[in-house]
Amino acid sequence: MDLLAEAQREGDLVVVPAGPDNHEAVVRIETIEYHSEDEAPFPVDKTKHILRKYEEDDDEEE
């Protein structure tokens, strides 16, 4: 799945790596903001990325 091709919107549920062990967590997109690297609110080298859009089927896999 090409996440760049798939539009993400505020309110969407997505799966992201979380915590020091990078376990998968379902989160809601609160806001979408664009920043230059030097004005980013969080260190770019520590930023984690969306793995995929959450689907209800994801609950059944666990």
GIDA-V854662 format. One record per backbone hydrogen bond with DSSP energy under -1.0 kcal/mol. CO is the residue of the C=O (numbers start at 1). NH is the residue of the N-H. E is the energy in kcal/mol with one decimal. If there is no record, write none. Layout:
co nh e
CO NH E
CO NH E
This chain:
co nh e
2 6 -1.3
9 12 -2.2
12 29 -2.7
13 54 -2.1
14 27 -2.7
15 51 -2.9
15 52 -1.2
16 25 -2.4
18 23 -1.4
19 22 -1.4
23 18 -2.6
25 16 -2.5
27 14 -2.8
29 11 -3.4
36 39 -1.1
43 46 -1.6
44 47 -1.2
52 15 -3.0
55 58 -2.2
56 59 -1.2
